[in-house]
Protein backbone atom coordinates (compact mmCIF):
# COMPACT_ATOMS: atom_id res chain seq x y z
CA UNK A 1 0.00 0.00 0.00
CA UNK A 2 1.41 3.35 -0.93
CA UNK A 3 2.06 6.08 1.57
CA UNK A 4 -0.58 8.31 -0.02
CA UNK A 5 -3.23 5.62 0.43
CA UNK A 6 -2.20 5.13 4.05
CA UNK A 7 -2.46 8.86 4.74
CA UNK A 8 -5.88 9.03 3.10
CA UNK A 9 -7.15 6.07 5.11
CA UNK A 10 -5.89 7.61 8.35
CA UNK A 11 -7.53 10.93 7.51
CA UNK A 12 -10.82 9.23 6.66
CA UNK A 13 -10.78 7.36 9.96
CA UNK A 14 -9.71 10.37 12.03
CA UNK A 15 -12.16 12.88 10.52
CA UNK A 16 -15.28 11.63 12.36
CA UNK A 17 -13.44 11.89 15.66
CA UNK A 18 -12.35 15.44 14.92
CA UNK A 19 -15.91 16.36 13.96
CA UNK A 20 -17.24 15.44 17.41
CA UNK A 21 -18.23 18.49 19.39
CA UNK A 22 -17.59 18.39 23.11
CA UNK A 23 -20.03 21.24 23.80
CA UNK A 24 -23.29 19.72 24.90
CA UNK A 25 -26.48 21.24 23.58
CA UNK A 26 -29.59 21.86 25.65
CA UNK A 27 -31.11 18.50 24.75
CA UNK A 28 -27.93 16.69 25.78
CA UNK A 29 -27.82 18.59 29.08
CA UNK A 30 -31.49 17.78 29.72
CA UNK A 31 -30.85 14.12 28.95
CA UNK A 32 -27.96 14.05 31.41
CA UNK A 33 -30.14 15.64 34.10
CA UNK A 34 -32.85 13.05 33.48
CA UNK A 35 -30.26 10.26 33.73
CA UNK A 36 -28.93 11.68 37.00
CA UNK A 37 -32.44 11.99 38.43
CA UNK A 38 -33.19 8.41 37.44
CA UNK A 39 -29.99 7.17 39.05
CA UNK A 40 -30.72 9.09 42.25
CA UNK A 41 -34.27 7.73 42.38
CA UNK A 42 -32.99 4.18 41.82
CA UNK A 43 -30.44 4.59 44.63
CA UNK A 44 -33.10 5.89 47.04
CA UNK A 45 -35.45 3.04 46.17
CA UNK A 46 -32.64 0.51 46.68
CA UNK A 47 -31.83 2.06 50.07
CA UNK A 48 -35.49 1.99 51.11
CA UNK A 49 -35.84 -1.63 50.00
CA UNK A 50 -32.76 -2.58 52.02
CA UNK A 51 -34.20 -0.87 55.09
CA UNK A 52 -37.52 -2.69 54.70
CA UNK A 53 -35.72 -6.00 54.25
CA UNK A 54 -33.67 -5.40 57.40
CA UNK A 55 -36.77 -4.48 59.41
CA UNK A 56 -38.64 -7.57 58.20
CA UNK A 57 -35.69 -9.76 59.14
CA UNK A 58 -35.52 -8.13 62.59
CA UNK A 59 -39.24 -8.69 63.22
CA UNK A 60 -39.00 -12.26 61.95
CA UNK A 61 -36.10 -13.04 64.27
CA UNK A 62 -37.87 -11.40 67.24
CA UNK A 63 -41.08 -13.34 66.73
CA UNK A 64 -39.68 -16.75 65.80
CA UNK A 65 -36.34 -16.85 67.64
CA UNK A 66 -34.83 -18.12 64.39
CA UNK A 67 -32.43 -16.74 61.84
CA UNK A 68 -34.62 -15.44 59.02
URFENFEN-V92630 format. One record per helix or strand of 2 or more residues. SS is the DSSP state (@ for helix, = for strand). FROM is the first residue (numbers start at 1). LEN is the number of residues. If there is no record, write none. Layout:
# URFENFEN-V92630
SS/FROM/LEN, SS/FROM/LEN
This chain:
# URFENFEN-V92630
@/3/17, @/26/39
